[in-house]
Amino acid sequence: MTVIVVANPKGGVGKSTLSTQVAGYLARRGHTVLLGDSDRQQSASRWLALRPKQARPIVTWDASHGDSLKPPPGTTHVVLDTPAGLHGRDLKEVLKRADKLLIPLQPSVFDIMATQDFVAELQERRRSVGLPIGVVGMRVDARTHSAEKLRSFVEGLELPVLAYLRDTQNYIHLAGQGLTLFDVAPGRVQRDLEQWLPICRWLEH
């Protein structure tokens, strides 16, 4: 069983968006997926409640109270959406479970500052666990000065940047229906699917 953790201590950076999309991709690939929601807002669980019955199944799990992970038999992949403020002992416990870690990051000075401290703590712990880590830029408009600031910042992280995902209403509209890019006709979201290719390769590696 592969556990993919999506984490950043800053709220509002796109953790739930990234988590649900990853779960949708893995389900599309035929994996048996559990979406664990340790975010107190339970955004991922609420999204799953909207998911149509005809969509590929994704099982939910409320991890907001620190319950032990007990996936249903046959689960092949767990995607864990973590809460804001994750650090210290809580971060250590999450990393113990993780096989891969994704860090979503938006082009905002506040997000960058919060992520900088998080990555410093993460790098210290990573040396002992050898955890694969990937950064994903969220809601990035390549034409803006803030996007350039983000690129400059992540270049110094010594972590792979998997993709910069554009700011588009596709994520919002699909989330409102409990769907992902991987649940609809590819022609509707072709540009976004192209941006996801390196993330998908990293997930399957």
Buried (B, 14 or more C-beta within 10 A) or exposed (E): EBBBBBBBBBEEBBBBBBBBBBBBBBBBBEBBBBBBBBBEBBBBBBBBEEBEEEBBEBBBBEBBEEEEBEBEEEBBBBBBBBBBEBEEEBBEEBBEBBEBBBBBBBBBEEBBEBBEEBBEBBEEEBEEEEBBBBBBBBBBEEEEEBBEBBBEBBEEBEBEBBBBBBBBEBBEEBBEBBBBBBBBEEEEBEEBBEBBEBBBEBBEE
